[in-house]
Amino acid sequence: MAEPLEVDVVVLGAGTAGMAVAAALARGGVSVAVVESGLAGGAAAYWADTPLHALRGPGAVLLAAQSTPGAAQAVTSTLNAAATLARRTDLTGHWQDSAATAVLESAGVALLRGRGRISAARTVSVARLDGASQDLHAALAVVLATGSVPDAPGPAAAAAGPLCWGTRAALSAPALPRRLGVLGAGPNASAVAQAFARLGTGVTVLAPEGLLPGWPGPAVALVGALLRADGVQLWNGVGLAAASLAEGGLVLSLDNGHSLRCDALLVDTVRRPAVHGIGLERLGLVGAPLDGSGLAGGTDWLYCAGDAAADPLADSAAAFSTPWALEQARRTADAILARAGGADAAAVPEALGVQMVFTDPPLAATGMALAAALEAGFSAVESAGTAEADSGQVPAKEAVWGSLVVDADTGLLLGAAFAGSHAGDLAQLAAVGIVGRIPVPTLLLALPPAPSAARLWQQLLRGFGL
């Protein structure tokens, strides 16, 4: 066994949140060691956000051009799939993490390659990839930034063997399949299905629970219309009964009696915090509540950041955006630095995330929906509607939808959801309004400079008589 390493903080995981926490702590003068068994930089850089945006970006640009008179006459109607895949591979650094490791090195953070497990309070035992083992002792804190993992596919889908894909396999595929089956129509699967269809793959989506379950119906309808326009066959209410390998691909037997041939099957499953099997059970910390900084209840040393903080240490979907992970990581680092300076960390409210669906049109939501607000005891009211603008901008014409949920007693915003090219900006603005308790009309001053966004917000305000 290698000599034990004494540091102030040990971070398990070098993904988006782990790297952000480690860098912030190092800037604050705290010694940090990060343990990572895979690529530094995290799933978002290699198998999620970055490759997804690389694959969907050309299609979004082409759609905007084709919907804009003047530009439409100057563009072709097809994308170059090979060039798109090559750009995807370049943006992921060819799945090498030299850029991320350089960031950690320049910050003075020690990177240990291996699998870490909490063996005692403030102690992490590492099985290093070089075969050695080493204990790390943290004077201040251990931060779990271990990300999330997908549930295993059901037995019917698993029968597809190596042709059963998760989003990781789909977004790193060296070539596009001619035919892609998709089981489940959640945010990730829907975005991948649309991107592949625009690149020339024949895509059939089986949506046993419907398209984008849990999202508002009018927003889902806008996405469904564009998916079909992109050539995606969408079978709502239809599931998979069996899958079998056949010459040249797969045969999918559907629960409506039909069958489908494809070359790969993308299965959309829930992602959950990757916090099991790393020592929490032994310490009795599974299910411990987290405060706004990610500190686990009953401890003064264990923090969770990023997806690991989604429904703390419990079995729950982790589905927040990278900005949320970065904000939560900042709060964790601030709390640890405060303790390092001998001060009690100030009480921090929970971070408010913006959930995104990266389809066209994009969807975004923050805060509480109407039903959740009423259940929480608020005198909540909702204004929802669609607006359309022919703005002279790109895209030239766009239908956008939105919903605002307001507390009728105080006039303050409780939640919001949007569909349209500016959905993310509008939801982020709403999140600022919720956290800052800013009157809804005042938020007009910070709207994105897009006629469709301003028109929609004003229309929603009229629903409240404002």
Secondary structure, DSSP 8 states (H G I E B T S, - for coil): ----EEEEEEEE--SHHHHHHHHHHHHTT--EEEEESS-TT-HHHHTSHHHHHHHHHHHHHHHHHHTSTTTGGGS-SS--HHHHHHHHHHHTGGG--HHHHHHHHHHT-EEEEEEEEEEETTEEEEEETTS-EEEEEEEEEEEE---EEE----HHHHTTGGGEE-HHHHHT-SS--SEEEEE--SHHHHHHHHHHHHTT-EEEEEETT-SSTTS-HHHHHHHHHHHHHTT-EEEET--EEEEEEETTEEEEEETTS-EEEESEEEE---EEES-TTSSHHHHT-TT--B-TT-BBTT-SSEEE-GGGGTTTTSS------HHHHHHHHHHHHHHHHHHHTT-----------EEEE-SSS-EEEEE--HHHHHHTT--EEEEEEEEEEE-SSSSSEEEEEEEEEEETTT--EEEEEEESTTHHHHHHHHHHHHHHT--GGGGGGG--S-HHHHHHHHHHHHHTT-
